[in-house]
Amino acid sequence: METPIKCEELDKRTKAYKECIKAQESKGLGDTIEKVTKATGIKKAVDWFSEKTGIDCGCDKRKEKLNQLFPYKKPECLTKEEYEYLHEFFNKPNRLVVTLEEQRRMVEIYNRVFSGKKKVSSCGPCVKGLTYELHTLYQEY
């Protein structure tokens, strides 16, 4: 059995190092729980027990299910049209109000990019939060 390369053994300036680090990022809650059980030694004990008894612990299935139920936000890239819309929106002078049509378009962009389920709302803090998250994403471009 081949020993996996640890990211720390790679040159930090290389593409291989960056890919290694990215591969270790948690996709969701299941990955995080797996990291905790490895760090605390629980995984090693469970694996030992499974090996001795022949009983599958179900860890992999559970991890995938938890990742599916509780994914971490990994935004999709904005399309050219979405970026241009947000650019125009965030660069309007004296912006004090978000119109219903603007909010509809921003909810549509948000839900696609963040795999969200937000809806148009009259809740001021909700609209502000949506606008803040999209502005943060927009600034990354």
C-alpha positions, 0 to 999 in steps of 0.5 A: 500500500502506497503512503499518501503524500502529506501537503507539508512535504510539498513545496508551498510554491507549487501547484501540487501543494495548492491542489493538495490543500484544496483537496483537504478542504471540508465540503461539509459537516461530514468531512469536518467530523471525520477530521475531528475523529481522526485527530482524537483517535476515535477513527483509529479505534472504530477502524480497528473494531471494524477490522476485528469484527467484520462489521462496517461502521458506515462512516463513509455513508454517514460522512457523505450524507452529512456533507449533502445535508450540511454543505459549506458555502462554496460559491459558483462563479458569477456569469459575465451578465451577473457580474455586469449587473452587480457592477452596475448595481453596486456602483450607482451613486446615492444608493439608498433603496433596493427596488423590488425588481433589483431584489428579484434579480439579486435573489436569483443570482444569490440562489444560483451562486450559493445554491440557496433558497432565499426569497424576495422579502420585505424584511430590511435586514434580510435584504441588507444581508443578501446585498452584503453577501453579494457585494463581498462576492463581487469584490473578489472579482 
